[in-house]
Amino acid sequence: MEKTSVYIVLSRPRTVVSDLIYFVTKDTYTHAAISFDRELRTMYSFGRKYPHNPFYGRFKKEAFDTGIYKGIDHLPGAVIELAVTQEQYDKAWELLSEFLTHPEKYKYNYLGLIDHLHERPVCRENRFVCSEFVYYLLHNSGILDLGVSPNLVRPQTFLQAEGNIVFEGNLKHASPVYRSQTDLFTNSVLVVE
């Protein structure tokens, strides 16, 4: 059976919302995205539509040189590689394609942040926070089962996944836009300060 990989990208952007989440949870990482390519050229998540407006969230494509990441030099984070079958990869991509085709159908789950603080397992149709979305794709494609309600998954929770942390440090160095010719992904963890 053919194997391939998907990548969970965890980060802690220095935004008001991220700082608030950190203040409440003390989690190292406050944002999660998923990428289907080793180079992390395109990531998918839920977050703010406009970089300077934290009150309008949605499904979005992300890249390290756009949005809230543009113009910052240091982005603490980690990349987890999950080995998957081609069938799982195709199913996850099929689920993602629905978001790409009908992005207006999906909204940011603001109430989910409150539910999460109170540990209420409440999922709202077509509404997601970043980690809930990543888990939705991974769980419904048979890649990952963390045994909790999707709305209770935090970015930090993904560190429990059976995958390899292939990068930890400044995510700006993990991006092909910023990194040198050297491939940073090896079989061991690479820590870049």
Residue pairs with C-beta under 8 A, 6 or more apart in sequence:
1 85
1 86
1 87
2 85
2 86
3 83
3 84
3 85
3 86
4 83
4 84
4 85
4 86
4 89
5 38
5 81
5 82
5 83
5 84
6 34
6 35
6 36
6 81
6 82
6 84
6 89
6 92
6 138
6 143
7 34
7 35
7 36
7 37
7 38
7 40
7 79
7 80
7 81
7 82
7 166
8 32
8 33
8 34
8 79
8 80
8 82
8 134
8 138
8 158
8 161
8 163
9 32
9 33
9 34
9 35
9 40
9 43
9 77
9 78
9 79
9 171
10 29
10 31
10 32
10 77
10 78
10 79
10 80
10 155
10 156
10 158
10 159
11 29
11 30
11 31
11 32
11 33
11 75
11 76
11 77
11 155
11 171
12 18
12 22
12 28
12 29
12 30
12 31
12 75
12 76
12 77
13 30
13 31
13 68
13 69
13 72
13 75
14 72
15 48
15 54
15 68
16 54
17 30
17 48
17 54
18 30
18 31
21 27
21 30
22 30
24 117
25 154
25 156
27 154
27 155
27 156
28 76
28 156
29 76
29 77
29 78
29 155
29 156
29 159
30 155
31 45
31 47
31 130
31 155
32 45
32 130
32 131
32 134
32 155
32 158
33 43
33 44
33 45
33 62
33 130
33 134
34 43
34 44
34 45
34 92
34 96
34 133
34 134
34 137
34 138
35 41
35 42
35 43
35 44
36 42
36 89
36 92
36 93
36 96
38 185
39 176
40 64
40 79
40 174
40 175
40 176
41 63
41 176
42 61
42 62
42 63
43 61
43 62
43 63
44 59
44 60
44 61
44 62
44 96
44 99
44 133
45 59
45 60
45 62
45 130
45 133
45 134
46 57
46 58
46 59
46 60
46 106
46 108
46 109
46 128
46 129
46 130
46 132
46 133
47 57
47 58
47 60
47 62
47 67
47 68
47 108
47 130
48 54
48 56
48 57
48 67
48 68
49 56
49 57
49 58
49 60
50 56
51 67
51 68
51 70
56 108
57 107
57 108
57 110
58 103
58 106
58 107
58 108
59 99
59 103
59 106
59 128
59 133
60 67
60 103
62 69
63 69
63 175
63 177
64 75
64 171
64 172
64 174
64 175
64 177
64 178
65 175
65 177
65 178
69 75
69 172
72 172
73 170
73 172
74 170
74 172
75 170
75 171
75 172
76 169
76 170
76 171
77 167
77 168
77 169
77 170
77 171
77 174
78 159
78 165
78 167
78 168
79 165
79 166
79 167
79 168
79 171
79 174
79 185
80 158
80 159
80 161
80 163
80 164
80 165
80 166
81 163
81 164
81 165
81 166
81 185
82 138
82 143
82 144
82 161
82 162
82 163
83 163
84 92
84 141
84 143
88 141
88 142
88 143
89 141
91 140
91 141
91 142
92 137
92 138
92 141
92 143
94 141
95 136
95 137
95 140
95 141
96 137
99 106
105 126
106 126
106 127
106 128
107 126
107 127
107 128
108 127
108 128
108 129
109 124
109 127
109 128
109 129
109 132
109 151
111 122
111 124
111 127
112 122
112 123
112 124
112 127
112 128
112 129
112 132
112 151
113 129
115 121
115 122
115 151
116 129
116 151
116 152
116 154
119 152
120 151
121 148
121 149
121 151
121 152
122 149
122 151
123 132
123 149
123 150
123 151
124 151
128 136
129 151
130 155
131 153
131 154
131 155
131 157
131 158
132 150
132 151
132 153
134 153
134 158
135 144
135 146
135 150
135 153
135 157
135 158
136 150
137 143
138 144
139 145
139 146
139 150
144 161
146 153
146 157
146 160
146 161
148 157
159 165
164 187
164 189
165 189
166 184
166 185
166 186
166 189
166 190
167 174
167 184
167 185
167 189
167 190
167 192
168 189
168 190
168 191
168 192
169 190
169 191
169 192
169 193
170 192
170 193
172 178
173 179
173 184
173 192
174 184
174 192
184 190
184 192
